[in-house]
Amino acid sequence: MSFLNNIVNEFDIALKTLSNKKPGTDRPYPAEPIKKNTQNLTKAEKKLSIQMMRVNLAGEVAAQALYRGQALVCKDPKIKEHLIEAGEEETDHLVWCKKRLDELEGRGSILNPIWYAGSFAIGAIFGRYGEKVSLGFVEETEKQVVAHIDRHLDKISPKDKETIEILKTMRDDEDAHAQQAVENGGEELQVPTKKIMKYTAKVMTSTSAHI
């Protein structure tokens, strides 16, 4: 693709992501086999589940942008393909979070366009430092997401089995992507960079929970 075509393509993908029109891989919805229990949640339990899934949806929007930004500047065809494939697999998470939010009668964060734009830029910046650093960034991002999901699983009501099943499936995927990044030659990031990533993620999650 030419540079102009690449930009047009990325805008198209961004619009589809933000409007929840980007298709997934047609994997089964993790909550489908679970006996529906949403109506039995208390008002407080339902509110917490909505906040958790709003945050997770924002995180998946950011993840899409990170992968796209890194892939755009990646010069190694094999690594580029890996980044794009991982992003496509995580589109399922985007679909599942939105579906669960709809079931809970919640809404996504109005800040999602900001998270997408910022994450795309961050992905492209890290991608410029080479494939090893780019993959190291993927590894650290996924590790932090796994820790984030674990915290959500500890907070959410045990009655909300649908949301729990979604989060567990997402956690397994994130962990697998972190391992794949290592296997593909990812280089561990420096401690200051990890701390900046954690702070940035904290800002995003704390604001997305309410806005």
C-alpha positions as CSV (number, residue, x, y, z in Angstrom):
1,M,0.0,0.0,0.0
2,S,1.1,3.6,-0.6
3,F,1.4,5.9,2.4
4,L,-1.9,7.6,1.5
5,N,-3.7,4.3,1.2
6,N,-2.3,3.2,4.6
7,I,-3.6,6.4,6.3
8,V,-7.1,5.9,4.7
9,N,-7.1,2.3,5.7
10,E,-6.2,3.2,9.3
11,F,-8.9,5.8,9.5
12,D,-11.4,3.2,8.3
13,I,-10.3,0.7,10.9
14,A,-10.4,3.4,13.6
15,L,-14.0,4.4,12.7
16,K,-15.1,0.8,12.6
17,T,-13.5,0.1,16.0
18,L,-15.0,3.2,17.7
19,S,-18.5,2.6,16.2
20,N,-18.3,-1.1,17.2
21,K,-18.6,-2.2,13.6
22,K,-15.2,-4.0,13.4
23,P,-16.0,-7.8,13.1
24,G,-14.3,-10.3,15.3
25,T,-13.2,-13.8,14.4
26,D,-16.6,-15.4,15.1
27,R,-15.4,-17.2,18.2
28,P,-18.3,-18.2,20.5
29,Y,-19.4,-15.6,23.0
30,P,-18.0,-16.8,26.3
31,A,-21.1,-16.0,28.3
32,E,-23.5,-17.8,26.0
33,P,-23.5,-21.2,27.7
34,I,-23.9,-19.6,31.1
35,K,-27.3,-19.5,32.8
36,K,-28.4,-15.9,32.5
37,N,-28.3,-14.2,35.9
38,T,-28.2,-10.5,35.1
39,Q,-31.7,-9.8,36.4
40,N,-30.7,-11.2,39.8
41,L,-27.9,-8.7,40.4
42,T,-28.5,-5.9,42.9
43,K,-28.4,-2.3,41.7
44,A,-24.9,-1.9,43.2
45,E,-23.6,-5.2,41.7
46,K,-25.0,-4.2,38.3
47,K,-23.5,-0.7,38.5
48,L,-20.1,-2.2,39.3
49,S,-20.3,-4.7,36.4
50,I,-21.1,-1.8,34.1
51,Q,-18.1,0.2,35.3
52,M,-15.8,-2.8,34.9
53,M,-17.0,-3.6,31.4
54,R,-16.9,0.1,30.4
55,V,-13.2,0.2,31.5
56,N,-12.5,-3.1,29.7
57,L,-14.1,-1.9,26.5
58,A,-11.9,1.3,26.7
59,G,-8.9,-0.9,27.2
60,E,-9.7,-3.0,24.2
61,V,-10.2,0.1,22.0
62,A,-6.7,1.2,23.2
63,A,-5.3,-2.2,22.5
64,Q,-6.6,-2.1,18.9
65,A,-4.9,1.2,18.4
66,L,-1.6,0.1,19.9
67,Y,-1.4,-2.9,17.6
68,R,-2.3,-0.9,14.5
69,G,0.2,1.8,15.4
70,Q,3.0,-0.7,15.9
71,A,2.1,-2.6,12.7
72,L,2.0,0.6,10.6
73,V,5.7,1.3,11.2
74,C,7.0,-2.3,11.5
75,K,9.5,-3.2,8.9
76,D,9.7,-7.0,9.6
77,P,6.9,-8.7,7.6
78,K,6.7,-11.6,10.1
79,I,6.4,-9.4,13.1
80,K,4.0,-7.1,11.3
81,E,1.8,-10.1,10.5
82,H,2.0,-11.2,14.2
83,L,0.9,-7.7,15.4
84,I,-2.0,-7.6,13.0
85,E,-3.2,-11.1,13.8
86,A,-3.0,-10.5,17.6
87,G,-5.1,-7.3,17.1
88,E,-7.7,-9.2,15.1
89,E,-7.9,-11.9,17.8
90,E,-8.5,-9.2,20.4
91,T,-11.3,-7.7,18.3
92,D,-13.3,-10.5,19.8
93,H,-12.8,-8.9,23.2
94,L,-14.1,-5.6,21.8
95,V,-17.2,-7.4,20.6
96,W,-17.8,-9.3,23.8
97,C,-17.3,-6.2,26.1
98,K,-19.8,-4.2,24.0
99,K,-22.3,-7.1,24.0
100,R,-22.1,-7.5,27.7
101,L,-22.5,-3.8,28.3
102,D,-25.6,-3.8,26.2
103,E,-27.0,-6.7,28.3
104,L,-26.3,-4.8,31.4
105,E,-27.9,-1.7,29.9
106,G,-24.7,0.2,30.2
107,R,-22.7,2.4,27.7
108,G,-19.1,2.8,26.6
109,S,-16.8,5.7,27.6
110,I,-17.2,8.9,25.6
111,L,-13.4,9.2,25.9
112,N,-12.8,6.2,23.6
113,P,-11.7,8.3,20.6
114,I,-9.1,10.0,22.7
115,W,-7.8,6.6,24.0
116,Y,-7.6,5.3,20.4
117,A,-5.7,8.3,19.0
118,G,-3.3,8.4,21.9
119,S,-2.6,4.7,21.9
120,F,-2.1,4.6,18.1
121,A,0.5,7.3,18.5
122,I,2.2,5.5,21.4
123,G,2.3,2.3,19.4
124,A,3.8,4.0,16.4
125,I,6.5,5.7,18.6
126,F,7.5,2.4,20.3
127,G,7.4,0.7,16.9
128,R,10.1,3.1,15.6
129,Y,12.6,1.7,18.1
130,G,12.6,-1.6,16.4
131,E,10.9,-5.0,16.5
132,K,12.4,-6.2,19.8
133,V,11.3,-3.1,21.7
134,S,7.9,-3.1,20.0
135,L,7.4,-6.8,21.0
136,G,8.6,-6.0,24.5
137,F,6.0,-3.2,24.7
138,V,3.4,-5.8,23.7
139,E,4.6,-8.2,26.4
140,E,4.5,-5.5,29.1
141,T,1.1,-4.2,28.0
142,E,-0.4,-7.7,28.1
143,K,1.1,-8.4,31.5
144,Q,-0.4,-5.3,32.9
145,V,-3.8,-6.1,31.3
146,V,-3.7,-9.6,32.9
147,A,-3.1,-8.0,36.3
148,H,-5.9,-5.5,35.6
149,I,-8.4,-8.3,34.8
150,D,-7.3,-10.2,37.9
151,R,-8.3,-7.1,40.0
152,H,-11.6,-6.9,38.2
153,L,-12.3,-10.6,38.9
154,D,-11.6,-10.0,42.6
155,K,-14.0,-7.1,42.7
156,I,-17.0,-8.3,40.7
157,S,-19.9,-10.1,42.2
158,P,-19.6,-13.9,42.1
159,K,-23.3,-13.8,40.9
160,D,-22.3,-12.1,37.7
161,K,-21.2,-15.3,36.0
162,E,-21.6,-14.0,32.5
163,T,-19.1,-11.2,33.0
164,I,-16.7,-13.4,34.9
165,E,-16.6,-15.9,32.1
166,I,-15.9,-13.2,29.5
167,L,-13.1,-11.8,31.7
168,K,-11.5,-15.2,32.2
169,T,-11.4,-15.9,28.5
170,M,-9.9,-12.4,27.8
171,R,-7.3,-13.0,30.5
172,D,-6.2,-16.3,28.8
173,D,-5.9,-14.5,25.4
174,E,-3.9,-11.6,26.9
175,D,-1.5,-14.0,28.6
176,A,-1.0,-16.0,25.4
177,H,-0.2,-12.8,23.5
178,A,2.4,-11.8,26.1
179,Q,4.1,-15.2,25.7
180,Q,4.0,-15.0,21.9
181,A,5.7,-11.6,22.1
182,V,8.5,-13.2,24.2
183,E,8.8,-16.1,21.8
184,N,9.1,-13.8,18.8
185,G,12.1,-12.0,20.4
186,G,10.6,-9.3,22.6
187,E,13.0,-7.3,24.7
188,E,12.1,-6.5,28.3
189,L,11.4,-2.8,28.8
190,Q,13.2,-0.6,31.3
191,V,11.6,0.0,34.7
192,P,10.9,3.7,34.2
193,T,9.0,2.9,31.0
194,K,6.9,0.2,32.8
195,K,6.0,2.8,35.5
196,I,4.9,5.3,32.9
197,M,2.8,2.7,31.2
198,K,1.1,1.8,34.6
199,Y,0.4,5.5,35.3
200,T,-1.0,6.1,31.9
201,A,-3.2,3.0,32.2
202,K,-4.4,4.1,35.6
203,V,-5.5,7.5,34.3
204,M,-7.4,5.8,31.5
205,T,-9.2,3.2,33.7
206,S,-10.1,5.6,36.4
207,T,-11.7,8.1,34.0
208,S,-13.3,5.5,31.8
209,A,-15.1,4.0,34.7
210,H,-17.2,7.1,35.1
211,I,-17.1,9.1,31.9
